[in-house]
Amino acid sequence: MKKLHLVIEIILLAAVAALYFIVLSNNKGSKAAAPETGDSTAVCQRMPVAYINVDTLLLQYDYSQELNEQLMRKRENSQANYNQKARQLQQEAAEFQRKLENNAFLSEQRARSEQERLLKKEQELQELDQRLSTELATEMQRMNERLHDSIYSFLKAYNKEAGYQLIFSNSNNDNIMVGAPVYDITPEIVEGLNRRYNAKAAKRK
């Protein structure tokens, strides 16, 4: 009985040793096969995907900056136009109030007519505010579409050579919580976009 027990123990020890050897062999093999993090070509062969940081792209893309400046100028002009008319209406309303308090109107009808004129002017100012806001929103949408088309047309041409199966867009870690830097192609996309944009701008000059 003791001999049988000893034989079983020897068999179990041999099995554990063999299992340990197999695990070690697999670990060494997997470590040898894994590409280094700095080798982007090896990584892309293993997983042909990439991502773009949209916030960084929009900040560094020259065309995006130009469109943003155009929109800011339009917004400032609209605001200045509205503020000028609002100040004028405010001054006229204050003058109306002063005349009313000093009984400067020749008749009640004249005072009522002036009040109606000011109310109509106030309504026109509100309509102007609404119109300027709508124009600004329309212009923003138009610029976003132009920017979208610019980026996507470049990416289609770029990916003919890059050969990625998927290119993700990432904004403030909304789509990719954690991503290895080797998969981030933002710098080369920005560089390519700016090179293309500046070449076209030079031709226009």
Contacts in CASP RR format, 6 or more apart in sequence:
PFRMAT RR
TARGET T0000
AUTHOR 0000-0000-0000
METHOD contacts of the structure
MODEL  1
MKKLHLVIEIILLAAVAALYFIVLSNNKGSKAAAPETGDSTAVCQRMPVA
YINVDTLLLQYDYSQELNEQLMRKRENSQANYNQKARQLQQEAAEFQRKL
ENNAFLSEQRARSEQERLLKKEQELQELDQRLSTELATEMQRMNERLHDS
IYSFLKAYNKEAGYQLIFSNSNNDNIMVGAPVYDITPEIVEGLNRRYNAK
AAKRK
35 42 0 8 1.000
35 43 0 8 1.000
35 45 0 8 1.000
35 46 0 8 1.000
36 42 0 8 1.000
37 43 0 8 1.000
37 180 0 8 1.000
37 182 0 8 1.000
38 182 0 8 1.000
39 182 0 8 1.000
40 182 0 8 1.000
43 180 0 8 1.000
43 182 0 8 1.000
43 183 0 8 1.000
44 50 0 8 1.000
44 164 0 8 1.000
47 183 0 8 1.000
48 163 0 8 1.000
48 164 0 8 1.000
48 165 0 8 1.000
48 166 0 8 1.000
49 164 0 8 1.000
49 165 0 8 1.000
49 166 0 8 1.000
49 167 0 8 1.000
49 168 0 8 1.000
49 183 0 8 1.000
50 162 0 8 1.000
50 164 0 8 1.000
50 166 0 8 1.000
50 167 0 8 1.000
50 168 0 8 1.000
50 183 0 8 1.000
50 184 0 8 1.000
50 185 0 8 1.000
51 167 0 8 1.000
51 168 0 8 1.000
51 169 0 8 1.000
51 170 0 8 1.000
51 175 0 8 1.000
51 176 0 8 1.000
51 179 0 8 1.000
51 183 0 8 1.000
51 184 0 8 1.000
51 185 0 8 1.000
51 186 0 8 1.000
52 167 0 8 1.000
52 168 0 8 1.000
52 169 0 8 1.000
52 170 0 8 1.000
52 184 0 8 1.000
52 185 0 8 1.000
52 186 0 8 1.000
52 189 0 8 1.000
53 170 0 8 1.000
53 171 0 8 1.000
53 184 0 8 1.000
53 186 0 8 1.000
54 169 0 8 1.000
54 170 0 8 1.000
54 171 0 8 1.000
55 171 0 8 1.000
55 172 0 8 1.000
56 186 0 8 1.000
56 190 0 8 1.000
57 64 0 8 1.000
57 151 0 8 1.000
57 186 0 8 1.000
57 189 0 8 1.000
57 190 0 8 1.000
57 193 0 8 1.000
58 64 0 8 1.000
58 147 0 8 1.000
59 65 0 8 1.000
60 190 0 8 1.000
60 194 0 8 1.000
61 147 0 8 1.000
61 151 0 8 1.000
61 190 0 8 1.000
61 193 0 8 1.000
61 194 0 8 1.000
61 197 0 8 1.000
62 193 0 8 1.000
62 194 0 8 1.000
62 197 0 8 1.000
62 198 0 8 1.000
63 147 0 8 1.000
63 150 0 8 1.000
63 193 0 8 1.000
63 197 0 8 1.000
64 147 0 8 1.000
67 143 0 8 1.000
67 146 0 8 1.000
67 147 0 8 1.000
70 143 0 8 1.000
71 136 0 8 1.000
71 139 0 8 1.000
71 140 0 8 1.000
71 143 0 8 1.000
74 136 0 8 1.000
74 139 0 8 1.000
75 136 0 8 1.000
78 132 0 8 1.000
78 135 0 8 1.000
78 136 0 8 1.000
81 128 0 8 1.000
81 132 0 8 1.000
82 125 0 8 1.000
82 128 0 8 1.000
82 129 0 8 1.000
82 132 0 8 1.000
85 125 0 8 1.000
85 128 0 8 1.000
86 125 0 8 1.000
89 118 0 8 1.000
89 121 0 8 1.000
89 122 0 8 1.000
89 125 0 8 1.000
92 118 0 8 1.000
92 121 0 8 1.000
93 118 0 8 1.000
96 114 0 8 1.000
96 115 0 8 1.000
96 118 0 8 1.000
98 104 0 8 1.000
99 105 0 8 1.000
99 111 0 8 1.000
99 114 0 8 1.000
100 111 0 8 1.000
105 111 0 8 1.000
105 114 0 8 1.000
150 193 0 8 1.000
150 197 0 8 1.000
151 193 0 8 1.000
154 189 0 8 1.000
154 192 0 8 1.000
154 193 0 8 1.000
154 196 0 8 1.000
155 167 0 8 1.000
155 189 0 8 1.000
158 189 0 8 1.000
158 192 0 8 1.000
159 167 0 8 1.000
162 185 0 8 1.000
167 185 0 8 1.000
168 175 0 8 1.000
168 176 0 8 1.000
169 175 0 8 1.000
170 176 0 8 1.000
END
